[in-house]
Amino acid sequence: MKIKEVLAELPDLETERLLLRKMGWQDVEDIFEYASIPAVSQYTTWEPHQSLEDSQRFLKATIEGYNQHEIACWGIIEKAGNKFIGACGFAEWRPDCARGEIGYVLSPKYWGNGYMREAVRAMMGFGFCPMQLNRIEGRCMVENTASARVMEKAGMKFEGVLRQHLFAKGIYHDVKMYSILRQEWIK
Ligand SMILES: CC(C)(COP(=O)(O)OP(=O)(O)OC[C@H]1O[C@@H](n2cnc3c(N)ncnc32)[C@H](O)[C@@H]1OP(=O)(O)O)[C@@H](O)C(=O)NCCC(=O)NCCS
């Protein structure tokens, strides 16, 4: 499976309430709006965006990913309000093991509506079909209850805690590992 072939053009994915599409420069202020809120990056490896330049740097890297046909995030659009409300995507893809890892972030104004479960299910469809993965993983810091619930609700299984797995923001973090296998998805 060749990454650059599958990602020649990152396709739009549609769910009942969301559109996942490529990001563009027009999205920079919406990204800054949520990425600058400290609570959003409390359990992530990245720091809150201090200025629009931080969001521009993130967008530049994302757009470069699209152009290089590498894994890169989708922007999440709430269809009802046609509003850019977050991002999600594959953070890792190992074609040799048919394994990928997902990640996501949502604007706090939209938390608690089950949106990310929808986005995760759409990413799984992309992961198991065009990417032909056998296993999709997700990891979150043990304190990140909302993220753990999203993965559970999307059908992923809790596998255990990776002790002091991540070094971020000056300390080691215990991390929960979730996964779903192709055979479970097909069921
Ligand atoms: C993770 C994130 C996308 C979840 O978004 P969300 O809109 O709250 O997700 P959902 O509405 O689909 O589900 C959240 C679930 O967690 C539960 N939850 C949220 N915060 C909780 C808390 N502090 N304690 C216990 N449960 C909590 C909710 O009750 C809900 O469960 P339910 O549907 O059974 O009631 C969002 O919190 C976010 O963007 N966080 C910041 C970025 C981040 O941490 N990304 C993940 C990195 S691993």
The ligand as a MOL file (V3000), in Angstrom:
LIG
                    3D

  0  0  0     0  0            999 V3000
M  V30 BEGIN CTAB
M  V30 COUNTS 48 50 0 0 0
M  V30 BEGIN ATOM
M  V30 1 C -11.7200 14.9670 23.1850 0
M  V30 2 C -12.8110 15.8420 22.5910 0
M  V30 3 C -12.6940 15.8900 21.0950 0
M  V30 4 C -14.1650 15.2450 22.9820 0
M  V30 5 O -15.1620 16.0700 22.4390 0
M  V30 6 P -16.6720 16.0090 22.9520 0
M  V30 7 O -17.4870 16.8270 22.0460 0
M  V30 8 O -16.7440 16.3480 24.3900 0
M  V30 9 O -16.9570 14.4990 22.7450 0
M  V30 10 P -18.3220 13.7230 22.8340 0
M  V30 11 O -19.4570 14.6620 23.0640 0
M  V30 12 O -18.4180 12.8580 21.6330 0
M  V30 13 O -18.1220 12.7430 24.0960 0
M  V30 14 C -17.4910 13.1320 25.2750 0
M  V30 15 C -17.8360 12.0990 26.3540 0
M  V30 16 O -16.9270 12.2600 27.4360 0
M  V30 17 C -17.6450 12.5900 28.6040 0
M  V30 18 N -16.8170 13.5500 29.3410 0
M  V30 19 C -16.3580 14.7260 28.9100 0
M  V30 20 N -15.6060 15.3050 29.8800 0
M  V30 21 C -15.6350 14.4580 30.9270 0
M  V30 22 C -15.0610 14.4820 32.2330 0
M  V30 23 N -14.2880 15.4950 32.6320 0
M  V30 24 N -15.2910 13.4460 33.0610 0
M  V30 25 C -16.0520 12.3890 32.6500 0
M  V30 26 N -16.6090 12.3060 31.4310 0
M  V30 27 C -16.4110 13.3360 30.5880 0
M  V30 28 C -18.9500 13.1600 28.1230 0
M  V30 29 O -19.9600 13.0350 29.1150 0
M  V30 30 C -19.2100 12.2990 26.9100 0
M  V30 31 O -19.6660 11.0160 27.2760 0
M  V30 32 P -21.1950 10.5660 27.0840 0
M  V30 33 O -21.5300 10.7880 25.6370 0
M  V30 34 O -21.1960 9.1280 27.4840 0
M  V30 35 O -21.9900 11.4420 27.9830 0
M  V30 36 C -12.7410 17.2770 23.1520 0
M  V30 37 O -12.8570 17.2100 24.5410 0
M  V30 38 C -11.4630 17.9990 22.7760 0
M  V30 39 O -11.3310 18.5270 21.6780 0
M  V30 40 N -10.5120 18.0480 23.7130 0
M  V30 41 C -9.2840 18.7930 23.4990 0
M  V30 42 C -8.3160 18.1070 22.5420 0
M  V30 43 C -7.9970 16.7010 22.9800 0
M  V30 44 O -7.8300 16.4180 24.1590 0
M  V30 45 N -7.8830 15.8150 21.9810 0
M  V30 46 C -7.5860 14.4320 22.2060 0
M  V30 47 C -6.1620 14.2030 22.4800 0
M  V30 48 S -5.8670 12.4920 22.8480 0
M  V30 END ATOM
M  V30 BEGIN BOND
M  V30 1 1 1 2
M  V30 2 1 2 3
M  V30 3 1 2 4
M  V30 4 1 2 36
M  V30 5 1 4 5
M  V30 6 1 5 6
M  V30 7 2 6 7
M  V30 8 1 6 8
M  V30 9 1 6 9
M  V30 10 1 9 10
M  V30 11 2 10 11
M  V30 12 1 10 12
M  V30 13 1 10 13
M  V30 14 1 13 14
M  V30 15 1 14 15
M  V30 16 1 15 16
M  V30 17 1 15 30
M  V30 18 1 16 17
M  V30 19 1 17 18
M  V30 20 1 17 28
M  V30 21 1 18 19
M  V30 22 1 18 27
M  V30 23 2 19 20
M  V30 24 1 20 21
M  V30 25 1 21 22
M  V30 26 2 21 27
M  V30 27 1 22 23
M  V30 28 2 22 24
M  V30 29 1 24 25
M  V30 30 2 25 26
M  V30 31 1 26 27
M  V30 32 1 28 29
M  V30 33 1 28 30
M  V30 34 1 30 31
M  V30 35 1 31 32
M  V30 36 2 32 33
M  V30 37 1 32 34
M  V30 38 1 32 35
M  V30 39 1 36 37
M  V30 40 1 36 38
M  V30 41 2 38 39
M  V30 42 1 38 40
M  V30 43 1 40 41
M  V30 44 1 41 42
M  V30 45 1 42 43
M  V30 46 2 43 44
M  V30 47 1 43 45
M  V30 48 1 45 46
M  V30 49 1 46 47
M  V30 50 1 47 48
M  V30 END BOND
M  V30 END CTAB
M  END
